[in-house]
Amino acid sequence: MDDSHEMESSVASLWASDPSGNGDSSVGKVAFTIGELSREFGVTLRALRFYENKGLISPHRDGLNRLYSQGDRTRLALILKGKKLGFTLGEIRQMIAAEETTDRDALKLSREKCLEQINLLQRQKAEIEEGLEELQQIYASLSGKLGSDPRKA
C-alpha cells in the first residue's frame, strides 16, 4: 500500500505547527479574527487580506469582520513556511492543493518542486558562503592594515 499521501499530510502538519514555539493556544478554537492571526503569525493585516484576495485563504464574514477557520490557519502556516523556503505563491498554491486532494499527480508535483527548491537553496547557500569567506578575507586584510598604522586606529 502506498502511503505517500499520509507522508505528505504529515509534512503539512509539521509545516503548520505553532510558529512561535510557545505551545498551541488555538487547539479547539473554531474561529480566529484577523487580529489574532496577525499577532500569532507576525504578519500584517494587509498581508492577510492579500492572501485572501489571491484565494489562498477564505475567511467567513460576520458583518464586516473576517473569521478564519482552523483550515485557514493551517493554510496560512503553510503559506508562510513556503515563503520562508523560497517558494512562489503559485507554487505554494499547488502545494496546498496537493495537501487537500488525493490526486497523485499533484503530490508528485509537490515533491518535484521541493527537490527543485532544495537544489536552488543549496546553490544560494554555496554562493553566500563564498561571499562571506571573501568578505572575511577583505575584513582581515583591512584590519591588518589598520592595526599596523596607529594613526588610522
Beta strands, then each sheet from edge to edge (+ up, - down):
strand 1: 31-33
strand 2: 60-62
strand 3: 65-69
sheet 1: 1+ 3- 2+
end
